[in-house]
């Protein structure tokens, strides 16, 4: 199901601690970086923090710039983003600044916590129970489908950041490093212990802001099994973009494909009719750039804008068979093959029948179809 784009935002000291809490709070960001954060807040549809951060920091979470608020309203958006918090117990202080500043407020909690939160807050916020436990995927789906949130900024705390990153639900991490040592063992850390996705994050930007440094990262390691991660969406968008590079054809689809190792390393990419070959398929072109004995293929994921073909007339081996021969055990695609050229094509079924995990992400279907519009009219 579609989720919002999830952006984690935090400032840390050189020894890895988050902003300190308490009456004499240590601020790690600089004035210029606070203005950058204000700019990011103005760009998103919602801002989320954990209930523990409300209790510890009592934040207002506002867009402070009148000009930015005016720009939002000129675009037909509320002056302030939706403010969201998450609590398992429903233990919320109705006097906190969070409830009395800005625009709409939303609480996600458990069935049991919903009763307590509703009693405490009354009409100050909408309270949404998620069942007996907190389910981040159900939360994000509700934000996207019911509240129309497309971009979500998550400002903490450490537990929330940890859970989203561990579950592969963070699309981006914006980390500000401050030139300070906290040294307090009781100070909160940005991330807690546990299992994280393997591989290295991709560094997409570094920027000096007064005396702090902003670093932006994207997770790149594919998911495992049938559950999609934010990185899966990133790589599938890349495959769909590659389809736009295909020379146009009236007798074949334009498709893009990317092969990605388990640690997030891109191994190869390809697109239909690549290098002047009029019958080359995207997966075929990508896999041909790798040695058949490459040990990374066994843990790799193939991303294809259109499901791999199960039958073809132009070559002896369809792409589903090529994927099986390569030893790949996971495929992510955006679009099931229509009957335009092959009736009842079912490359996904062929792959699943051989034990391959096939993940369909239909929210990218329109992007995959775009370079093929002339074939579908």
C-alpha positions in Angstrom: 0.0 0.0 0.0 1.2 3.6 -0.6 2.8 5.4 2.3 4.0 9.0 2.6 7.6 10.0 1.9 9.1 9.7 5.4 11.9 12.1 6.3 13.7 11.6 9.6 15.3 14.8 11.0 17.6 15.1 14.0 20.6 17.0 15.4 23.3 15.1 17.2 26.6 15.9 19.0 30.0 14.5 18.0 29.5 11.7 20.5 26.2 10.7 19.1 23.7 12.2 21.5 20.4 13.9 20.6 19.5 17.4 21.9 19.6 17.2 25.7 16.4 17.7 27.6 15.4 19.5 30.8 15.0 23.1 31.9 18.5 24.1 30.7 18.2 22.3 27.4 21.4 22.1 25.3 20.5 23.2 21.7 22.7 21.5 19.2 21.5 23.3 16.0 22.6 26.8 15.0 20.1 29.7 14.3 20.6 29.2 10.6 19.8 25.5 10.9 16.7 26.2 12.9 15.6 28.4 9.9 16.4 25.4 7.6 14.2 23.2 9.8 11.4 25.8 9.5 11.8 25.6 5.8 11.5 21.8 5.8 8.5 22.0 8.0 6.8 24.4 5.6 7.4 21.9 2.8 5.7 18.9 4.3 2.1 17.8 4.9 2.6 16.5 8.5 5.1 16.5 11.3 5.3 13.6 13.7 7.0 13.2 17.1 6.6 10.6 19.8 4.6 11.2 23.0 7.9 11.0 25.0 9.2 14.0 23.1 6.1 16.0 24.0 6.6 15.1 27.7 10.3 15.8 27.6 10.6 18.9 25.4 7.1 20.4 25.3 7.6 21.5 21.7 5.2 23.7 19.6 6.2 22.3 16.2 5.3 25.4 14.2 6.2 27.0 10.9 7.6 30.2 12.4 8.1 32.2 9.2 5.0 34.3 8.3 6.2 34.3 4.7 6.3 30.5 4.6 2.9 30.2 6.1 1.5 32.7 3.6 3.1 30.6 0.8 1.3 27.5 2.1 -2.1 29.1 2.2 -1.5 30.6 -1.3 -1.0 27.0 -2.5 -4.3 26.0 -0.9 -2.7 24.2 2.0 -3.2 24.9 5.7 -0.8 27.5 7.2 0.6 24.8 9.5 1.2 21.1 8.7 -0.8 18.5 10.5 0.8 17.6 13.8 1.0 13.9 14.7 2.0 12.0 17.8 2.2 8.3 18.6 1.6 6.8 22.0 1.0 3.2 23.1 -0.6 4.2 26.4 -2.5 7.3 25.6 -0.6 9.1 28.4 -0.8 12.7 27.1 -0.7 16.0 28.9 -3.6 18.2 27.7 -1.7 21.3 28.8 1.3 20.7 26.5 2.1 23.3 23.9 1.6 20.7 21.2 -2.2 20.8 21.5 -2.6 24.6 21.8 -0.5 25.9 18.8 -0.6 25.4 15.1 -3.3 23.6 13.1 -4.9 20.2 13.3 -3.6 17.5 15.7 -3.7 13.7 15.3 -3.0 10.9 17.8 -2.2 7.3 16.8 -2.5 4.9 19.7 -3.7 1.4 20.7 -7.3 0.5 21.3 -6.6 0.7 25.1 -4.7 4.0 24.7 -7.5 5.6 22.7 -9.8 5.6 25.6 -7.3 7.4 27.8 -6.2 9.8 25.1 -9.8 10.8 24.2 -10.6 11.5 27.9 -7.5 13.7 28.3 -7.7 15.6 25.0 -11.4 15.9 24.3 -11.8 17.8 21.0 -8.2 19.0 20.9 -7.1 16.2 18.6 -8.4 13.3 16.5 -7.5 10.0 18.1 -7.0 7.0 15.8 -6.7 3.5 17.4 -4.5 1.1 15.5 -5.5 -2.1 17.3 -3.9 -3.9 20.2 -0.5 -2.7 19.3 1.2 0.1 17.4 1.6 -0.8 13.7 3.8 1.7 11.8 2.7 0.4 8.4 -1.0 0.8 9.3 -0.2 4.3 10.6 1.5 5.4 7.4 -1.2 3.9 5.3 -3.9 5.8 7.2 -1.9 9.1 7.0 -1.6 8.6 3.2 -5.0 7.3 2.3 -7.3 9.1 4.9 -5.4 12.3 5.7 -3.8 12.9 2.3 -0.3 13.1 3.7 2.4 12.8 0.9 5.4 14.0 2.8 5.9 13.3 6.5 8.7 14.9 8.6 9.6 12.9 11.7 11.4 14.9 14.4 11.8 12.3 17.1 12.4 11.0 19.5 15.0 8.3 19.3 12.6 5.4 19.8 10.5 6.6 16.8 13.5 7.1 14.6 14.8 3.6 15.6 11.6 1.8 14.8 11.1 3.5 11.4 14.6 2.9 10.3 14.7 -0.7 11.5 11.5 -1.4 9.6 12.8 0.1 6.4 10.2 2.8 6.4 12.4 5.9 6.3 13.0 7.4 2.8 15.5 9.9 4.0 17.6 10.8 7.0 18.6 14.5 7.6 21.3 14.6 10.2 22.9 17.7 11.6 26.2 17.2 13.4 27.1 19.8 16.0 30.7 20.5 17.1 30.0 19.6 20.7 30.6 16.7 23.1 27.8 16.0 25.5 29.5 13.3 27.6 26.4 12.6 29.7 25.7 8.8 29.7 22.0 9.6 30.5 21.5 11.8 27.4 19.3 10.2 24.7 20.9 8.7 21.7 19.6 9.1 18.1 19.1 5.4 17.5 18.7 2.4 19.9 20.1 -1.1 19.7 18.5 -3.7 17.4 18.5 -5.1 13.9 18.9 -2.6 11.1 18.9 -3.1 7.3 22.3 -4.1 6.1 24.5 -2.1 3.8 25.6 1.5 3.7 23.2 4.5 3.3 23.8 6.7 0.3 25.0 10.2 1.1 23.1 12.6 -1.1 24.2 16.0 0.3 26.5 17.7 2.7 26.1 21.3 3.6 27.9 23.6 6.1 25.4 25.7 8.0 27.3 28.1 10.3 29.1 25.8 12.7 27.1 22.6 12.0 27.0 20.2 9.1 23.9 18.9 7.4 24.2 15.4 6.0 21.3 13.8 4.0 21.2 10.1 3.5 19.0 7.6 1.7 18.7 3.9 2.7 19.6 1.7 -0.3 19.4 -1.9 0.9 16.5 -3.8 -0.6 13.8 -5.4 1.6 13.6 -9.1 2.1 10.7 -11.4 1.3 7.3 -10.0 0.3 7.5 -6.8 2.5 8.5 -3.6 0.7 10.8 -1.0 2.2 11.4 2.6 1.3 14.5 1.5 -0.6 12.4 -0.8 -2.7 10.3 2.2 -3.8 13.5 4.2 -4.6 14.9 1.5 -6.8 11.6 0.8 -8.6 11.3 4.6 -9.3 14.7 4.3 -10.9 13.6 1.4 -13.0 10.6 3.3 -14.2 12.7 6.3 -15.1 15.0 4.1 -17.2 12.0 3.0 -19.2 11.7 6.6 -20.5 15.2 6.1 -22.1 13.9 3.3 -24.4 13.7 4.1 -28.2 10.0 4.2 -28.9 8.4 1.2 -30.5 5.0 0.3 -31.7 5.5 -3.5 -31.2 7.2 -3.7 -27.8 6.9 -2.2 -24.3 9.4 0.3 -22.9 10.8 -1.2 -19.7 13.6 -0.3 -17.3 15.4 -2.7 -14.8 17.9 -2.4 -12.0 19.8 -5.2 -10.3 20.7 -4.4 -6.6 22.7 -6.4 -4.2 21.5 -7.1 -0.7 23.8 -4.4 0.7 22.2 -1.8 -1.5 25.0 -1.7 -4.2 23.7 -1.2 -7.7 25.1 -4.1 -9.8 23.6 -3.3 -13.2 20.9 -1.5 -15.0 19.3 -1.8 -18.4 16.3 -0.8 -20.6 14.5 -2.2 -23.6 16.2 -1.9 -26.9 19.4 -0.8 -25.3 22.6 -0.2 -27.3 20.6 -0.4 -30.6 19.4 -4.0 -30.1 15.8 -3.8 -31.3 14.6 -6.9 -29.4 16.6 -6.5 -26.1 14.5 -6.6 -22.9 15.4 -4.5 -19.8 16.1 -7.4 -17.4 18.0 -9.2 -20.1 20.2 -6.1 -20.8 20.9 -5.6 -17.1 21.7 -9.2 -16.3 24.0 -9.5 -19.4 26.3 -7.0 -17.7 27.0 -9.4 -14.8 28.9 -12.6 -14.8 26.6 -15.6 -14.4 28.7 -16.8 -11.4 28.6 -13.4 -9.5 27.9 -14.5 -5.9 26.0 -11.3 -5.2 23.1 -12.4 -7.5 21.8 -14.9 -5.0 20.9 -12.2 -2.5 20.0 -9.5 -5.1 16.7 -8.0 -6.1 15.7 -7.3 -9.6 13.5 -4.1 -10.0 11.6 -4.0 -13.3 9.0 -1.4 -14.3 7.0 -4.2 -16.0 6.8 -7.8 -14.7 9.4 -10.0 -16.4 8.1 -11.7 -19.5 7.2 -15.4 -19.4 7.0 -15.9 -23.2 8.7 -14.1 -26.1 9.2 -14.7 -29.8 12.4 -12.7 -30.3 14.8 -14.8 -28.1 14.7 -18.4 -26.8 14.7 -17.4 -23.1 12.1 -15.1 -21.6 13.2 -12.7 -18.8 11.6 -14.8 -16.0 13.8 -17.7 -17.0 16.9 -15.5 -17.2 16.2 -14.3 -13.7 15.9 -17.9 -12.5 19.1 -18.9 -14.2 20.9 -16.0 -12.5 19.8 -17.3 -9.1 18.0 -14.1 -8.1 15.3 -14.9 -5.5 13.5 -11.5 -5.3 11.8 -9.3 -7.9 10.0 -6.0 -7.4 7.7 -4.7 -10.2 5.2 -1.9 -10.8 2.9 -3.2 -13.5 1.5 -6.6 -14.5 1.9 -7.3 -18.2 -1.3 -6.5 -20.2 -2.6 -8.6 -23.1 -1.3 -6.1 -25.7 1.3 -8.5 -27.2 1.0 -11.7 -25.2 -2.3 -13.1 -23.9 -2.4 -14.1 -20.3 1.3 -13.4 -19.6 2.2 -14.3 -16.1 5.9 -13.8 -15.5 5.1 -13.2 -11.8 3.4 -16.6 -11.6 6.4 -18.3 -13.2 8.8 -16.7 -10.7 6.6 -17.4 -7.7 6.2 -21.0 -8.8 10.0 -21.4 -8.7 10.2 -19.9 -5.1 11.0 -16.3 -6.0 9.5 -13.5 -3.9 7.6 -11.2 -6.3 6.5 -7.9 -4.9 4.0 -5.8 -6.8 4.0 -2.0 -6.0 1.0 -0.7 -8.0 1.4 2.8 -6.8 4.2 3.1 -9.4 2.1 1.7 -12.2 1.3 5.1 -13.7 5.0 5.9 -13.9 5.7 2.6 -15.6 2.9 3.1 -18.1 3.9 6.7 -19.0 6.4 5.8 -21.8 4.0 3.2 -23.1 0.9 5.4 -23.4 0.9 5.1 -27.2 0.5 1.3 -26.9 -2.4 1.5 -24.4 -4.7 4.0 -26.0 
